[in-house]
Amino acid sequence: MSQLIKEGSAGQDVRDLQRKLNTVLGLGLTIDGQFGPATTRAVRMYQTSIDELVVDGIVGPQTMASINRVYAQKADQYQGLGNGQFVIFVDAGHGGMDAQGRYVTAGKRYYHEGIGDYYEGVKNREFAERFIRACTDLNIPCIRTYHPWRDTKLSKRVATVEDWLKQGFSGYLHSFHSDAVPSDYSDELRERTQGATVYTIGPEFSRMIAKEHMRNIRSATNSEWTYRGVKDGNFQLLRDTDTGEWEFFGAILEEWGFHTSKADVSKYLLNSKGDEMRLHAAVETALSIYELWKNQRQDGV
């Protein structure tokens, strides 16, 4: 670091700082590369804990060197349990129930005449469980980030992934969602907005997984759908887990169709054939990345 990092700074240096502060202080800072008041408070908290540091909320060479030392010491503790074991972190789109079993998450449902209600949280949990069972049959271990029926805060999902990665596990995160369009879209435009999208935050390994998954989606659906491609997505779940800290870890977020489109719902979202297509694509991606991991292990990487 050649210059001071302080409130108002932005960029990769700030992302790295936020990630390290989360580790050394056990915090849940959003890793967004923006040095705002929360990051300033975290820096001051750290400086207060170290006698020789000036408590000013500014990260100069002395504060950065101290953070790096403590971070390296903590990182050395994260090598035991997992020993590089491959797992897939499985996430399901938002939506939760109350104690009476009623769907209560606003904005994650849509009603279609002749079909009924589509509940994103319910449908994607059901699919995530199918995916986990299929991976289990293939001896590929999975870890759930979601609660069986309540909605789960993004910060808790992120913490689940980080906790396992910090214990030496590797693999990737696959988050299953369906998309929606704004409420002010016309009926015609809402119906024309269809197709599959795969999002990633940018690191090359994650982009490779995303491209592989989009290829598998195209193959599973016989190239008869709309494919919106691989896109950058600044979703918190991707941003706060896929930080580049972990040697073999990537993250993708899949939007399997638009639940605001009756055509997508009837053919791909609430259709057993659509489910089979989706499962085939996701399992093919899992097998591909699992084989890559095994090859790297054999090569001693």
Secondary structure, 3 states (H helix, E strand, C coil): CCCCECCCCECHHHHHHHHHHHHHHCCCCCCCCECCHHHHHHHHHHHHHCCCCCCCCCECHHHHHHHHHHHHHHHHHHHCCCCCCEEEEEEECCCCECCCCCECCCCCEEEECCCEEEEHHHHHHHHHHHHHHHHHHCCCCEEECCCCCCCCCHHHHHHHHHHHHHCCCEEEEEEEEEECCCCCCCHHHHHHCCCEEEEECCCHHHHHHHHHHHHHHHHHCCCCCCEEEEEECCCHHHHHHCCCCCCCEEEEEEEEEECCCHHHHHHHHCCHHHHHHHHHHHHHHHHHHHHHHHHHHHCCC
